[in-house]
Amino acid sequence: GLLPSVKEPLFAAWNEGRAKLVKEALADPDRYVMVQVAPAVRVAIAEEFGMPLGSLAPGKMAAALRRLGFDRVYSTDFTADLTIMEEGNELIERVTKGGTLPMFTSCCPAWVKYLEQTYPELLPHLSTCKSPQQMAGALFKTYGAKVDNVDPAKVYSVSVMPCTCKDFESGRPEMKASGYRDVDVVITTRELAHLIKDAGIDFNALPEEEYDRPLGLYTGAGTIFGATGGVMEAALRTAYEVIAKKPIPELDLKFVRGGEGVRYATVKIEDLELKVCVVSGLKNVAPVLEQVKAGKADFHFMEVMTCPVGCVSGGGQPKALLPSDRLCARMARTESTYRHDAQLPHRKSNENPDIKKIYKEFLGKPLGEKSHHLLHTSYTPRRRKA
Ligand code: SF4
């Protein structure tokens, strides 16, 4: 219907609790507050301030976060780039050395939880990479604290996400690789907009600002994680280069882009025919998983996103009241995501100068010991609650 559902007031009350935690942290002089914002947030938040659906606003959002008082304004797009380095190498290892295939992406925690509950026997197929949110959390209180010369115990780690399943993920007991809780609080796009309004900040009048470095510099590959097919496209751009040792001839891999459903593609990289599958909308994944279970799946790598067209359509994003506007919003946010990708000076994760730097200064190499400890995880079969 056109009216807000009766559940809205309850949801709003629950939301306020998280926003309050953020406000308290920002007001506490003993805390050093770092924030990360997911790729999908920058193509949606401006809608809350009356701008057209899908307006691209990374710079105004960075400025707003600074006005709110965050000590470091970072971006999850940086750790999306890092995910590509880790997950791409994991895929190449599994393909060349004979690991469990097909490999599944692990960046959508609702999908990970679904697999843990419904297909626990397929858990070895999941990439061991943490989601970009949790990678960022683990780095804020280690490398990030070191770069800024602050006591990691004082760092408070805030995450702005397009959905609330990221909150469940941040509370998993294993997500304390830094020695502290890696992500202290998760708020949604709508909640961030609320905080900005509440602080009396005129979002539309803000200048365009940059994200802080090193954990906020990102490439086009990192930002397309927000749209379905984006992780796959980003992975292929880098995997091609790693395997073929030359740049990929075409950066816009339009064959993996698209709407809801299941898509298959084959990419020829030298002698390797890499077969991939992209699924968006969780309802579409069961038949594919049944194929995997039966040993009939004919692909190496599968991306799964729970939301209809990926994170741009997440449940924590601004909500249009009219169903037709909801569809337009999805399309406009997807279009902005790819426009942002095309505008950025670097479009491959392996070309991000600060990704190169973090490997050199801190992590060593992809899949190395430090990466294993901070950036990878393991999964638990779970019983579905009745
Ligand atoms: Fe969250 Fe949806 Fe993105 Fe999954 S696809 S991480 S549920 S917004």
Boltz pocket constraint, residues with backbone or C-beta under 6 A from the ligand:
constraints:
  - pocket:
      binder: B
      contacts: [[A, 107], [A, 108], [A, 109], [A, 110], [A, 111], [A, 162], [A, 163], [A, 164], [A, 165], [A, 166], [A, 305], [A, 306], [A, 307], [A, 310], [A, 311], [A, 312], [A, 313], [A, 314], [A, 315]]
      max_distance: 6.0
